[in-house]
Amino acid sequence: MNATPIVANTSHGGILVPFDMFRLTQLAAIYGELLASKARNILDARLVAVRHEAGNLLLLRIEGHVVGDDPAEFWRSNADLALITSQALPHRVLMYWAQPGPPGERREGFLFAQRGQVIASDEATEDRARGGENGWPVTRLCEQMRISMTDLADAFPGSPRVEVPLVEPADANDQELLMTLMGRDAQGGAAPGEAGIPAGPAGVPGRPAPGPMGAPAGARPGAPMAGGPGKPGGPARPSVEEDQKRRATEAAADAAEQRRRAAEVQSDLPYVIDELGVVTLPKAGLAEPDVLRALVTTEIGGDLPPGLPGSLTGQLQGKRADIAIVVEFLSEVFVENTPLSRAAFQERATPLAAGDRQLTMLEVLAPRVGYGTLVSSGKKHVFVSRKPDNKMPVEVVLRLLDGQ
């Protein structure tokens, strides 16, 4: 019989990434600049990194007065920390927030970011999580990553931990920080009081558990694992040339997959023409901005967006090209640099008449696609790449809301 999951009773949040070699001081400096640009007090702020050895994950948190009394709300309202982290690191980044709250006010959410864009997200409050504990996104992620919510809330007690101040982080030594996280001292031996790094097959430290960060833990097949300088029984540190070749190979593979996916979407691209131009209904989602961007322009000049018949070229010159797509989660779009929540949408949305149906709409930002309008029936949502002051393609929106 499955035990009932234990839900931590404190607000918490942070960023999870696969443990790899990178400069923590550089990341701390980036965080410091970003928060300082928001006029936040970072004088006592510090980046805390904790390595979960069993899963080979690195938990990143910010501590200090800048976080305030509610860490979950801090991370939820500063989603750009995840986006900037995903630009600084070669891995997929997972930001999460979990707020137990008083009865009726529990909230859990997460977003995945890669290369500066949100590629997936989810959030649940008491009015949405109707499937028991399985309806809570962070609880579900913890089960997939084989970690407990309590251990995550407590930042993996007993695990290697380091801190870097956000003010003048360059005073710290990156090599010593990484060695501490690996359970070794600066000379490569076991750190005092540490049992060392448990070896997996072929001496790979800490065999990662499969989970949503990748298999294993977000590492690509053939990618080097984090480790110290070459040492018998331990992983060899990749050279700069090897690392550059690996990244170039990964980039080429990603580019090829993006081209394949774009061609797939463009080969079957429904569209509707109205007085402002053309609205396409790509069979894609906001997590695929590289596919969608080519279909959006405020003024067509010359060639049409890919996938549209050339016979429309003359008719559409000087007009708009827009997209309309279903949005699964409100948090896929942003308002004021924050993932949209149900409460924020209900507070800010305005009515949109659609025949005998009453819809609501709100201007939003689709990351790496652009500004547009989120139209909602209350249960389903559609993103249109036109701002609310432009005429909405109501018939198209209704088709999508009705699943046609």
Steps between C-alpha positions, in 0.01 A plus 500: 500500500635845406574727791342843507758757384631732767448864407754743639341759728724791397503715190792415273622528145812503290665374185610145422762423235715195423827529690777600260808717490418870478597820677276558798653844548391601150145382566495689832614816321222462242239453775637800687480726194148385416363553851685831543340621175164445672612721790519201734722503809770238436755610760463176700374285213690186408469220248480165676578184304429152641589181320257210527747217452257217429337686213810701395284813519599848610246703695550876465339740744539863598499584869488835673258787553438524125291181517259635758268292717364280222772323296242331276355836397851639445584230245156509342520876445860492375468246220762693302760343732424167333517651152836665562634182662400300193699744286807471720495118525482239223233299680126511535412693815215420739366777724240403758302657783293335772285683754302284744309803625200495732209267410373578153805702394752232408691570176761307304653579165800457277640600166766349277725742312757440231707754307309790648150376430228326697442157346253358753322612814223409739343645811226378731297657775229347714236570235699315230658202674207260504701180455631469853876522546551404136336828406781705655778564246802528733389199704473307175844616386653390830357153451645485150841616622482259796549768761267592784329837524631535855861445393456750219350757737791449740758524216612136517627485862854365532587565136804708390414870510677824402409868507602792277407862581314686227706809584864456389467127423840499327662478843398132510704223334301300245730198510475472878121540482466219245734273693295554814181413314670184373596402854871560442751752623692732267770233445244248375480288814193434711394811686534489878194337650379383158482140391604599148299455185333162460617338179255361250583287197840582349574735788229750407408685820148481634303301241212735417145385539282539188255783517362811333840669492610239247620145484718498691429831671498703180832373365506434127635164379876527481518825695780507759393487861625747756812398679833605632837500330602165354547256785504119506150372568339839423373669186745690282443870462419581135738729316382832360518356148293195596239716667480730196458201268228354722307827507540548124364149442206562730427836333505340154264225615264754656503712183423195285208405726364856487512497118324165492230618738449828311459310173247269665287791626523693172396197293151510652423860592131599520432871455221758491510834321331806653515875452832534687679220318543128559470296818664158499413216736832316536496157661760604753519658843659804663786274611613502134573869438758424229219341298245775571705816453524458124120507480458838671562840343329838531540572127559256219747631246606258230488129576224360716569316826601139426214256452259743333417459128687735270175590326416724799814711468342795318186499713688513830770757423516765772270303731558307822586136551392362837462171683224362721584199717359324805679570830488215748615695807463867586861503621621444141453874447633789702365824640756748637781240482299254710326179390128571483293353782126439511456766767691760297303416186166528675602832651629661179306340213237696310183371328496393134165452332487201264146473373290363784810397695689707750877452497775687680832624366830645624812634332789262571854418389575164343875449565704533180185533290379846599209687651146397428167422663393207712131425445329270747167325535579433866609143436701529179737768377623617159796728424463736203803702389294818482470749782152570639471826304510299176193319372489147642435212258204389710389212276851351506521538877163328550607211278808445711315543830246241384773257395424517128 
